[in-house]
Amino acid sequence: MHKPGSATPDRFAAQERFAEGAQFIGGRLTKGTSGRTHAVVDPASGEEVFTYELAGVEDVDAAVAAAREAFPGWAALTPGERSDALHRFAAVLAECAEDLARAESLQCGKPLKLTREFDVPGTIDNTAFFAGAARHLQGQSAGEYSGDHTSYVRREPIGVVGSIAPWNYPLQMAAWKILPAIAAGNTIVLKPAEITPLTSLLFAQAATRAGIPDGVVNIVTGTGKEAGERLVGHPDVAMTSFTGSTAVGKRVAEIATATVKRLHLELGGKAPFVVFDDADLEAAVNGAVAGALINTGQDCTAATRAYVQRPLYDAFLEKTAELMETVRLGDPFAAGTDLGPLISHVQRDRVAGFVDRARAYARVVTGGEVPEGELAKGAYYRPTLVADAAQDSEIVQSEIFGPVLVVLPFDSDDEGIRLANDTPYGLAASAWSRDVYRANRATREIKAGCVWVNDHIPIISEMPHGGYKASGFGKDMSSYSFEEYTQIKHVMFDNTAVAAKDWHRTIFGDR
């Protein structure tokens, strides 16, 4: 097994691949003009793997100008022509799938088996979906709704979209932002997180190789304060789409409001995992461990709060702890690794702080520590199970974004659903029961954008993803996302050539 971070042929050579720079503007890589550099760090080892020049305001302006120039030609294509381009895009992504998987594992610390089997195939599938969906953009059929007039609705692209993507799923979030936008006829400038730009750049390069015109997809890699705020506030950007924390989402909304932009926000989550007393216990335990530890818990839909009806509570805790203790931490590029590191030492210490503070008021059943030995050099943290915390405690109410599951008991079904809803967030949830009526009630009464039944975490391209409450508004994926990236125009025809005269008489009288 290779040492984490070691320079070996099976790791992505980022410095070599992006020697020309980490900005992709108008179809080519360029260096940033901010005058400052930034390093991408392998979180499994703490070693720098790519150093680049950050984007400045000038780079954002250049990218927006390129997108604005490309917009009329791209928007004028027929849905079929854009569909053909996206089908070619999906094929190019399939050809470079291994590069995408390795780059994602390197910059994020994700196990390679996860990026190969989940992140990359999901991205290719999403591209193929929007290739087909591009042909189904439609308004409404014509009709006579007002006397001698015929009305119909046009669905039109908005213009230049400015999007900001997070670091936890860099490839998939780039796809979720870019694909519906360009399928609908928009052009886009995407700012990835500066710590994870590699797969966004590969994605944009693949778009160009697929024949998508220069300027349709642009990437600016800079800080949120400089590049991000300029992108959101740019007067030529017609829409902003942001995925990230609720706190930053509020700042994005504040800036976007100044120029009255269309706004799409996918923000934080604190997903409840509700286990009723008739649930399949083994299935629920497996679902809880998988749902809590996916992407090392750095997932806004991860299972973070397990509410277990009292007859199953003790057994659930015992079996979940036993299963967590079998999870193998290790080198993301090693075949036997189940769980990689957190994104950084800063994030690891943040997660550890939540757990350490919780020891004063709750019980850490398993985990709650940084591993020793070689793994201590990376941002690793052991899978952690916490019990007996109060509903209003920090560890129950705050988004931790790490491999931590908190388990609380409940008695009645009413109490379980009430506790599930008792946070500011509403992105995702799951309910576990063999009783279809019980499960159906949970799906109806839990306030979240997605409620799984007897499962937790799977997503599909055909169905929407987005939240309620402080988790934001708007949808990613599926045909519902076109509501975010299109605008509706009412067109009305006078069928008689005299109706205008009649309206004139009605308003002004005879002349």
C-alpha positions, 0 to 999 in steps of 0.5 A: 500500500502506498503511503498517503500523499506519496508521488506515485503513478496512480495519483493524479498529477495536478501540477503537471495537468494544470501548469497553465493555471487554474482559471478556465475562461473562454475555453482555455486555462489561464493563471489568476491575476490576484497576485496571490497563490494557493495550495491544494493539500492532500488531506490524507497526508497534509502534503501540498499537491498543487499550487496555483495563482488565485483569481482576482476581480479582473479574472471574474470580469473576464469570465463573465464577459466571455459568458456574456459573449457566448450567450446569444449563440448558445441560447439560439441553438435548438434544444436538439442541438444543445442536447447533442452537445450534452450527449457528446459531453457525457461520452467525453466524461466517460472517457476521462472517468479514471482521471476524474475519480483520482483527482477527486480522491486526491483533493478531497481524501475520498476513498477511490472506490467511492469516487469510482462507483458514486461521484463519477458515475453519478456525474456522467449519469446526470450529464446524460439526463440533462442531454435528454431533458434539454429537448423537453423544455417547453412553455404551455400550449396556446389558448384563447383566454381573453376574448379575441386573443390567443396566449401562450407561454415561452420558457427562455434562458436567463443569461449569464449564471454565476454559481458557487460550489462547495468543497465536499462534492466538487465534481458533482456540485459542478455538474449540478450547477453547470448542466441544468444551466447550459441545457436551458440555454444559459452560459455560466461562470462557476467558482469552485472552492479554492481548496478543491478546484481540480475536477471542476477544471477537468469538467470544463475542459471535457465540455470544450472537448465535447464541442460546447462553444468557448465561453459557455462554461467558465471556471474562476478559482479564487476566494469567496471574499474576492472572486465569490463576492464579485461574481455574485454582485456582478451587474452582468450576472443574471442569476446566482446559484450557491451551495454551502453553509446557511451563514454564507448563504445569507451573505450571498443573498444580501449581495444578490439582492442589491442587483435583484438577481434570481437566486437559488440556495442549497444550504446546510442540513441536519438530517433526522433518521427516525427509527420506529419500534417496528423497523427492521433493526439490522437494516436500520443499523446498516443504514445509519452507519452508511448514512452517517459516514458517507463522505466522512460525514461531510454531506448536508444530507448525512444522517446526523440525528438518529431518533430511535423509539425506546423499545429498540434504543439500547439494541440500536446503540449497541449494534451501531457502535459494533458496526462503526468499529469495523469501519476501516480508515486508511489511504484513499487510494488503497482498496481496503479503505472504507473511510478517508480523512476529513477535508482538512486539519481545520475541519477535523479539529472543528469536528473534534471540538463538537465531540469534546464539548459534548462529553460534558453533557452526553456519552461518547459510545465509540470513537471521538478521537484522532487515530494514532500512527501514520494516519495522524498526519492526515485529517482523520477522525474515528467514526463517532457515536454519541448518546444521551444528549439533550434535544437543545444541545449544540451537538444535536442542533448544529451542523457538524459536517463530520463522521458523528452520529447522535442517537436520542430515544423517543416514546410516541410517534408524535414525539418522534416526528416533532423531534425530527422537525425540531431544528432550523434545517429541512434538507433531508430525512429518513423514516424506518418502519415496516408499517406503510401507514406509519411511514407515509405519515412520516413522509407527510409530516417531516418538513424536509425536501427529501424523505427516504423510507427504509433507506438514507442517502441515495439520489437519482438524476430524475428526481429533485434535490433541495431543502425547506426552511434554513436549508434554502430554496430551489431544486438541483437535478431533475426537470424541476431544476429548469424552473431555476434556470429559465424565465417565463414570458407570456405572449398574447396575439390579437386575432381580430386586428380590431381588438386594440381599437376596442381597448382604446375606446374602453380606456379613452372613449371615442376620439 
